[in-house]
Structures are given as structure tokens and as C-alpha cells.
Amino acid sequence: MNLALFDLDNTLLAGDSDFEWAQFLISKGVVDREIQEARNIEFYEHYKAGTLDIYEFLIFQLAPLTRHPRAELDAWHREYMDRHIRPIMTDKAKAAVAQHLAAGDLCAIVTATNSFVTSPIAREFGIPHLIGTIPAVNPENGAFAGGARGTPSFQAGKITRVESWLESMGLWWGSFNDSYFYSDSHNDLPLMQKVKTPIAVDPDDKLRAHASEMGWKIITLR
């Protein structure tokens, strides 16, 4: 059995699901365009530089979820999938996933974006497991409480979360003949260095340089 792990944003998707969610909320008048876009640009610059404070970002990212009932958010998400996500799910990405699923590989999306935004996307790809950042939830009514619960699946946190997931099934890295991780970002180098077969997908400049130096496979899913 093999293990196939996929980053989501700018890897399986030809875009960023969290950015698209923000754009959707702006279109609904739920958040202020000027404030949201300015903060997104600021966070994205830190992300590209590898200096993002994931906890500060998550407070900002998850705050809009706390202001609306879960049923309303779920209805919005269905509209968001139609308008923003399905158009950036490429045929090549779907084919890459389908190949691993057909081979019987254990497949998961591993993403720093929160699981509310990404769970329906994982289901759309047919990927049975999602390792995403977990939003804190009020257990009494299911409403989002703000902030994240547990370790965010970002940078080295992706290794922590993947290993916990594998352990929950009685597995570890040595359980697999081969292990793959597809990603576009140098922020994912910790997990890429952990698997046997890292694959750089439409990589950023830092990842492309590292992948070329290490002889890793570089592909496009666009």
C-alpha cells in the first residue's frame, strides 16, 4: 500500500480556497473589501517569505465564521463551491487524484486552510481523508467559536498532524511501500522531506530551486 498526500491551495486547485472564500464573503457584503484585501495581502507576503504567524492569521481567517449561524454558513458554502471552487478544479488535478485512488493508495488532503472551507472540496475530489486546521466550535450549538483547536496543519505542523492521523489507524511512515506529497509551496518542505517521493506542483521559486537541486519531480496540474 502507498500513501498519497496532497496540498490543496495552488496545488490541486488552480487558486487558493481561503482567498476565494474571502472574495465570496466580500461579494455577499459580509466583510469589508478594503480591510479584508489589505490584510490578505499582508498575510500572503509573510506566507511567501516563510514568516507567517499562523495563529495570528487564523484569528483573522476564522473570525467571520463566528458571526453567522452554522446553517447560513453551510448554505453560503454550497454557493461558494459552485461559483469559486469547481471552476478552479482542473482536469489534470482530478486525474492525478483518480490515479492514486484507483491504485488503492491511502489518500488525504493536508492543508493549512480550515476544515469548514476545505471538507466539501475534499469530498468533491473524492479524497476520503482531510487533515486541515480545525476551527474551534461551541459543542452546544455547533457555532464557530473563533480561533483554531489543536495544532494547525502548517509547515512542520503538517508532519505532526499526519503522524497523529496515521497512528489513529495503527499506521506509521514505514507502513507504506511508497509515500507521496504534492505541493506548490516552500512552506511544505518539512513534509516533502519526510515522504519518499515529494512532487513539486507548479512550485513557487524557492520550492522550484530546492526541487531542482534535490532531483525531485516537478509537474504542472494546470
C-alpha positions in Angstrom: 0.0 0.0 0.0 1.1 3.5 -0.8 0.4 6.9 0.9 -0.6 9.9 -1.3 -0.8 13.3 0.4 -2.0 16.4 -1.4 -1.7 20.1 -0.6 -4.8 21.9 -1.7 -4.3 25.6 -2.5 -2.4 26.3 -5.7 -1.7 22.5 -5.9 -4.9 20.6 -6.5 -6.7 23.9 -7.0 -5.6 26.5 -9.6 -6.1 29.1 -6.9 -6.4 29.5 -3.1 -9.6 28.3 -1.4 -9.2 30.6 1.6 -8.7 33.7 -0.7 -11.7 32.6 -2.7 -13.8 32.3 0.4 -12.9 35.8 1.4 -13.8 37.0 -2.0 -17.1 35.3 -1.7 -17.8 36.9 1.6 -16.9 40.3 0.2 -19.4 39.7 -2.7 -22.0 39.0 0.0 -21.2 42.2 1.9 -20.3 40.1 4.9 -16.8 41.6 5.2 -15.3 44.9 4.2 -13.5 44.7 0.9 -10.8 47.2 1.7 -9.9 45.8 5.1 -10.1 42.2 4.0 -8.0 42.6 0.9 -5.3 44.7 2.7 -4.9 42.1 5.4 -4.9 39.2 3.0 -2.1 40.9 1.0 -0.1 41.4 4.2 -0.6 37.8 5.3 0.2 36.4 1.8 3.5 38.4 1.7 4.5 36.7 5.0 3.4 33.4 3.7 5.6 33.7 0.6 8.5 34.8 2.8 8.0 31.8 5.2 7.4 34.2 8.1 3.6 33.8 8.5 2.3 33.8 12.1 -0.2 31.0 11.6 -2.1 31.8 14.9 -2.5 35.5 14.0 -3.7 34.5 10.6 -6.2 32.0 11.9 -7.7 34.5 14.2 -8.3 36.8 11.2 -9.3 34.0 8.9 -11.9 32.3 11.3 -13.4 35.5 12.7 -16.2 35.8 10.0 -17.4 32.3 10.8 -18.3 33.3 14.4 -20.8 36.0 13.3 -23.3 33.8 11.5 -25.4 30.7 12.3 -24.0 27.4 11.0 -26.9 26.7 8.7 -26.4 30.1 7.0 -22.7 29.4 6.6 -23.4 25.9 5.1 -25.8 27.4 2.6 -23.2 30.0 1.6 -20.6 27.3 1.2 -22.7 25.5 -1.4 -23.0 28.6 -3.4 -19.2 29.2 -2.9 -18.4 25.8 -4.3 -20.4 26.5 -7.5 -19.1 30.0 -8.0 -15.5 29.8 -6.8 -14.2 26.3 -6.4 -15.4 24.0 -9.2 -14.1 26.4 -11.8 -10.6 26.0 -10.4 -10.6 22.2 -10.1 -8.5 21.3 -13.1 -8.9 18.1 -15.1 -5.2 17.3 -14.5 -5.6 17.6 -10.8 -8.7 15.3 -10.8 -6.8 12.8 -12.9 -3.8 12.8 -10.5 -6.1 12.1 -7.6 -8.0 9.4 -9.5 -4.8 7.6 -10.4 -3.9 7.2 -6.7 -7.4 6.3 -5.7 -7.6 3.7 -8.5 -4.3 2.2 -7.3 -5.8 1.7 -3.8 -3.5 4.3 -2.2 -4.4 5.8 1.2 -5.2 9.4 0.1 -5.5 12.6 2.1 -5.5 16.4 1.6 -3.2 18.1 4.0 -3.9 21.9 4.2 -3.5 24.8 6.5 -6.8 26.1 5.4 -9.6 25.4 7.9 -11.7 22.3 7.6 -15.0 24.2 7.2 -13.8 25.6 3.9 -12.0 22.5 2.7 -14.1 19.5 3.8 -16.6 19.8 0.9 -13.7 20.4 -1.5 -12.0 17.1 -0.4 -15.3 15.3 -0.9 -15.6 16.9 -4.4 -12.2 15.4 -5.3 -13.3 12.1 -3.9 -10.5 12.1 -1.4 -11.7 10.3 1.8 -9.4 12.0 4.3 -8.8 15.6 5.2 -6.1 17.0 7.5 -6.9 20.7 7.8 -6.8 23.3 10.5 -9.7 22.7 12.9 -11.8 25.7 13.9 -12.9 25.8 17.5 -16.7 25.0 17.8 -19.2 25.6 20.5 -20.4 22.0 21.3 -23.9 23.2 22.4 -24.9 24.7 19.1 -22.2 23.9 16.5 -21.4 27.6 16.1 -17.8 28.5 15.4 -16.1 30.0 18.5 -13.1 31.7 16.9 -9.5 30.5 16.6 -8.3 27.0 16.0 -8.2 23.9 18.0 -5.1 21.8 18.3 -2.1 22.0 16.0 -2.6 23.9 12.7 -1.5 21.8 9.7 1.1 24.4 8.6 4.8 23.9 7.9 6.1 21.3 10.5 2.6 21.1 11.9 1.7 19.1 8.9 4.0 16.3 10.0 2.5 16.3 13.5 -1.0 16.1 12.2 -0.2 13.4 9.5 1.6 11.3 12.1 -1.3 11.6 14.6 -3.7 10.6 11.8 -1.6 7.6 10.8 -1.3 6.5 14.4 -5.1 6.6 14.8 -5.2 3.9 12.2 -2.3 1.9 13.6 0.0 3.0 10.8 3.3 4.9 10.5 5.6 6.0 7.7 7.1 2.5 7.4 3.7 1.0 6.7 3.9 2.1 3.1 5.8 0.9 0.1 5.9 4.5 -1.2 4.7 7.8 0.1 3.9 10.9 -2.0 3.3 14.5 -1.2 2.2 17.0 -3.8 2.7 20.7 -3.1 3.4 24.1 -4.6 5.0 25.8 -1.6 8.3 26.0 0.1 6.3 26.2 3.4 5.7 22.5 2.8 9.3 21.5 2.7 9.2 19.8 6.1 6.6 17.3 5.0 8.0 17.0 1.5 11.3 15.9 3.0 9.5 13.4 5.1 7.9 11.4 2.3 9.8 9.1 -0.1 8.5 10.8 -3.2 8.0 14.6 -3.0 6.4 16.1 -6.1 6.6 19.9 -6.7 3.4 21.1 -8.4 3.6 24.5 -10.2 6.1 25.4 -7.5 7.0 28.8 -6.1 10.5 30.0 -6.9 12.0 28.7 -3.6 10.5 25.3 -3.9 11.4 25.0 -7.6 15.0 25.8 -6.8 15.1 23.2 -4.0 13.3 20.6 -6.0 15.7 21.0 -8.9 18.7 20.8 -6.6 17.3 17.6 -5.0 16.2 16.0 -8.2 12.6 15.9 -7.2 9.9 15.6 -9.8 8.3 18.9 -11.0 4.9 18.8 -12.6 2.0 21.1 -13.6 -1.6 20.4 -12.9 -2.9 23.4 -14.7 
